[in-house]
Amino acid sequence: MNSGDICIGQRTVGSSSKVFVVAEIGINHDGSLEQAHKLVDAAADAGADAVKFQTFRADRLMAPVEARFAQQEPGAESAYQLFRRLELSREAHEQLKAHADARGVVFLSTPFDEESADFLDQLGVPAFKIASSDITHTPLLRRVATKRKPVLLSTGMSYLGEVSDAILALKSAGAKEILLLHCVSLYPAPPETLNLRSIETMRNHFGLPVGYSDHCEGFILPLAAVALGAVLLEKHFTLSRDLPGPDHKVSMEPAELRILVQYLQDVEASLGDGRKHPASAEEENRKLSRRSISVTADIRAYEVIAPWMLAVKRPGTGLEPRQLESVIGMRARRNISKNSILQWEDLVPAMPPWSADHPEDADSPPQNGHPNLRHEAGKAHARD
């Protein structure tokens, strides 16, 4: 586990682990506990690591006005009426958590008030999600922080300074593990609004792990977010986009989530360790595709190597082309046949004047595999 990683249940979430996938069920249960259970099963079958619901009481969340969300159909019930209809009872939460536990997925929920946070803590959730809409809700932030559990802080609609203030409120109240979620609170969010480079900006500025809560359509942009460093991916999830309700149309269906999880595995595998080096599977191609210094004519023993004798050809099993200048002017240790691939052991340094009467000295192998070292040693001996 690297510094800055967090733990959600038994899972490490951060740069040292695979992307943590949250199926955001939210209010897509449409007020039906049976449908909520089906969503838990579908998310588990698709390979999600967690399911997330929303915990609220309409009377604490919104005034009973006639306002509606932009994604609601014209003439639909008000947002307040919608929330009243979609409240989940405490018993429903308990059943859904037990179901998620049995299926091996983490149960999460977003509290929208302090009492809901207390209830979720008693229920045993391993982490808290704060919605983008509540990043300035300091009382809620502080209440959640007192639970001493990881906090997933969504940052839609926020300036960097607001994110900083929320982090300060959480830390000052006791939060130790914080993961930021880059988010754009549009449903759907067009590609040109996503500003995915904010993932890197927040990670560098705050030194915290950063994930991505996605509201766009399709697979490509969530994958891009992971390639840019998102360590958690939250995606709205539904049984069918044809169901009524404000969030279904921007949600993934089970088969699509399964494909996304598979694509994420490919993206993660492709990222590697960050060190620039050949892949082990490239070694054979490296030998065949690289070039070596080869010989264009028969060369006799002790003959001086001239440029016209050499060419640069595949395979790359001998001296590299970048060593060409070092080879020119050396002598052949032995007879070298045309089309041979040169090796250091085929060559000896050009004989210095002091050894002209003793050509047998030239038959000594180069020191440390490189002829220039012996030549330098010879010059030092001559000066002595």
Secondary structure, DSSP 8 states (H G I E B T S, - for coil): --TT-EEETTEEESTTS--EEEEEEETTTTT-HHHHHHHHHHHHHHT-SEEEEEE--HHHH--S-----TTS-TT---HHHHHHHH---HHHHHHHHHHHHHHT-EEEEEESSHHHHHHHHHHT-S-EEE-GGGTT-HHHHHHHHTT-S-EEEE-TT--HHHHHHHHHHHHHTT---EEEEEE---SS--GGG--TTHHHHHHHHH---EEEEE-SSSSHHHHHHHHTT-SEEEEEB-S-TTSSSSSGGGSB-HHHHHHHHHHHHHHHHHHTTS-----GGGHHHHHHHS-EEEESS-B-TT-B--GGGEEEES--SSS-GGGHHHHTT-EESS-B-TT-B--GGGEE----GGGTT-GGGGGS--GGG-HHHHHHHHHHHHH-
